[in-house]
Amino acid sequence: MKKTGVAVKKVILDYPIALFVLLAVLFGVLFVPHFVSVYNMKNICLQLCDLLVIACGYTFVELNAGTDLSCTSILAVGSVVGAYVMVFLFPEAPLLGTVAGIVTILFVGAIFGAINGLAVVRLKMPSFIASMATMLIGAAFATWFASFALGKTSIGGLPQSFIVLGGSGNYFFVPIIIALCMWGLADFLLKRTKFGRDVYSVGTNPKAAHISGIKVKKTVFWMFMLCALFAAVESILLTARNQAGMSNLGSTMFLNIVSAVVIGGTSVSGGFGGVRQTFLGSLFIVLINNAMNLIGVEWYTIMLVQGLLILLATILDYMVKNSRYRVKKAVKEE
Amino acid sequence: MKDAVLQLNGICKGFFGVQVLYDISLDLFEGEVLGLVGENGAGKSTLMNIVGGVLPSDAGTMKLGGREYKPQSPQTATQAGISFIHQELSLFTNMSVAENIYIDGYPTGLFGRVDKKKMYQEAGKYLEKYHVDVKNPGVQVGELPMGSRQMIEIIKALVKETKILIFDEPTTSLSNREKEILFETIGELKKNGISIIYISHILEDVLKLSDRISVLRDGHIIETKKAQEWSRESLIRDMVGRSLKQVYPTIEKTTGSKVLYSINHVSCAGLVKDVSIELHEGEILGVFGLMGAGRSELVRAAFGVDPMESGSVTIGGKEYARPTPSDCIQEGMAFITENRREEGLMMPKSVNDNIAMVMERNLTGKFGVIDSRKEQELTGNVIAAMGIKTADPKSQPVNSLSGGNQQKVVIGKWVATNPKIFIVDEPTRGIDVGAKYEIYKLLLKLAAEGAAILFISSEMEELMGMCDRILVMKDGSLAGSIEKAEFSQETLGRMAL
């Protein structure tokens, strides 16, 4: 009995958000009409896919106390350029077009990642500024490319083999599997590989990491690269879901991404957290959004609740950290 | 005889049970320069911090101008008329000369508007009075040479009607010409009735400049005499003259003839000048030098932490003109930094995480996956071998450990990779005697097993107890090399000063 108590305590210390997720589920089950239904469960899963992949990517830069404002621009640029490749360059070969589209979108992500990473590592730009520049350029490019170069706001007529990735009809499990694989990959990288250890070391104390022979610049570069590549994968999922390349894709998502990562429990000052926390954070954001949508509250109420929760999460993080030290101190003094 | 402006009476101070100052009594008279000399750690800075209100004293009283003086903070000290000119100047390089001079009390007009005209006028007057080579008070401080900056720092103090000026190593960053100007200014300040406490390692300057000189050693004032009655030799004798009181472990070891590591003609911008060192198998080679002599800068460049201007290092026969820490580690080196909180450890992370930091590079398999079972095993071994006292190595953050245990973690994370060459920079700073002994023992054991150790320290005693040979650095160059048979504090002191 005591053992389970300790285990529960440990889970709550490491994943304080778990408690909130449980409360959100409980709230949904008890008070929200239609919350418990096959249709809504499917919805929640798909909405989770829409957020989870990009939030996992963002976790990498957050672990280095950095930011990547451009990640939502990657969604938009990837979406329109990818759709263009599929619809206009390979109109006759849907399967080949799908592959080419996916590669193109990933390539778009890689370009963003490389620019952000090099600007931070080589030019020593704060990531906020570097990614703000790429965000603006990206958003402008996506709009120009779709509206002026092609004359449409959205590019429809994507090949069926691509749309499957969005989970239409009976294929709803496809994006879920992809999202879970990406999440698993991120977790594997962070927890099991040398690169992951380096991410935490550099995020905690870059000077000590440098002296310990860790290639700090390379590590930081790859954090931005991974963030961008994960965003590109999200772009693929969302474009397929919408069945069109859209120049405004994800334009309102940034706050949800940061909320998921921060509420999940990845430290804003770097070095602590991970994608397990981000999974719970994303799930939580999706649950409350879903529940409040079903109840029919206005969008500003959702914003208000989200803002309060970020505050609460930060305060909780601070308190948990302090109590963690206090517990350790008490142990030491005995 | 004029009146004493500042009187210290029986000042005592200790930190965490270590007594730093014992019953210090000192008088400072109006318009005199009092030189204060002593080794690193003799207590000079602590004493001046007490006078300047940075630290409270444990016991004793101070009188300023005949009245009780008990500064609560640096601000109250400044208000009472005591100003510091620090080693590192505290000027804002992005602001104008006048703004810097009035930084903590701008002349203001209506609604708190800064009266720029008045500020410039007043500042201009002072600049002229002390012949500072600045065209107008609107010039940015960043554009000025170090000498002028120092003068501005002094004027900043004078504006506040300072009666006592404390100089802490003011000449380290000045050219000879600038130094002359500074000394002329100090002469002028004296004439205006300002009293000066002058702290420096450059004994020639202290002898030339001071009216009286006090020697501080191990927290005691050894003697205060008129400057004419002192000589360079007598100053050094009083500064270092003490008996060895720490005990050092004895472990049989021999120094081999094989050179494991060499530093070849390394220079670093202004701090290290053409230094070459050869380090042999099984050798503990000490590097002694006063603060600012360039010892840490040298080894940091040699390990690739900071860039070197010219020169190279040879590790196990391979030459590196631009070493990186990663190269050095690959060749079997370890670097124990003097700054464990900022550069040695990830303070909020666990003992295990910290120890694993360096060894991980050897534990990666396919796709960079870390063999975590091996890692657990190795960290466990290190914790046991080093005797690190921790309740839960997996989750106890190192910032909750004692200083000695933290240092063991730093050394432990390096030992885990079995390096053959160690650079240790001030490995016993800020840790208690018991932990010191353990760290000495560990280093000797490593040397006995054939490792070569470059031991940097500012404590002579420690080096003499531990090393086979000691190199002395002064102003960025090697001033000499002393064999074990010839170790003495006097020789070391003479070479370093």
Chai-1 contact restraints between the chains, C-beta under 6 A:
chainA,res_idxA,chainB,res_idxB,connection_type,confidence,min_distance_angstrom,max_distance_angstrom,comment,restraint_id
A,R192,B,V369,contact,1.0,0.0,6.0,A-B,restraint_1
A,T193,B,G368,contact,1.0,0.0,6.0,A-B,restraint_2
A,T193,B,V369,contact,1.0,0.0,6.0,A-B,restraint_3
A,K194,B,E360,contact,1.0,0.0,6.0,A-B,restraint_4
A,K194,B,T364,contact,1.0,0.0,6.0,A-B,restraint_5
A,K194,B,G368,contact,1.0,0.0,6.0,A-B,restraint_6
A,K194,B,I370,contact,1.0,0.0,6.0,A-B,restraint_7
A,F195,B,G368,contact,1.0,0.0,6.0,A-B,restraint_8
A,R197,B,E360,contact,1.0,0.0,6.0,A-B,restraint_9
A,S201,B,M357,contact,1.0,0.0,6.0,A-B,restraint_10
A,T204,B,M346,contact,1.0,0.0,6.0,A-B,restraint_11
A,T204,B,K349,contact,1.0,0.0,6.0,A-B,restraint_12
A,N205,B,M346,contact,1.0,0.0,6.0,A-B,restraint_13
A,K207,B,E342,contact,1.0,0.0,6.0,A-B,restraint_14
A,K207,B,E343,contact,1.0,0.0,6.0,A-B,restraint_15
A,A208,B,E343,contact,1.0,0.0,6.0,A-B,restraint_16
A,A208,B,G344,contact,1.0,0.0,6.0,A-B,restraint_17
A,A208,B,M346,contact,1.0,0.0,6.0,A-B,restraint_18
A,I211,B,V305,contact,1.0,0.0,6.0,A-B,restraint_19
A,I211,B,P325,contact,1.0,0.0,6.0,A-B,restraint_20
A,I211,B,F335,contact,1.0,0.0,6.0,A-B,restraint_21
A,I211,B,T337,contact,1.0,0.0,6.0,A-B,restraint_22
A,I211,B,E343,contact,1.0,0.0,6.0,A-B,restraint_23
A,S212,B,M357,contact,1.0,0.0,6.0,A-B,restraint_24
A,S212,B,V358,contact,1.0,0.0,6.0,A-B,restraint_25
A,G213,B,P325,contact,1.0,0.0,6.0,A-B,restraint_26
A,G213,B,S326,contact,1.0,0.0,6.0,A-B,restraint_27
A,G213,B,I329,contact,1.0,0.0,6.0,A-B,restraint_28
A,K328,B,Q396,contact,1.0,0.0,6.0,A-B,restraint_29
A,K328,B,S400,contact,1.0,0.0,6.0,A-B,restraint_30
A,K329,B,S400,contact,1.0,0.0,6.0,A-B,restraint_31
A,V331,B,A391,contact,1.0,0.0,6.0,A-B,restraint_32
A,K332,B,A391,contact,1.0,0.0,6.0,A-B,restraint_33
A,K332,B,S400,contact,1.0,0.0,6.0,A-B,restraint_34
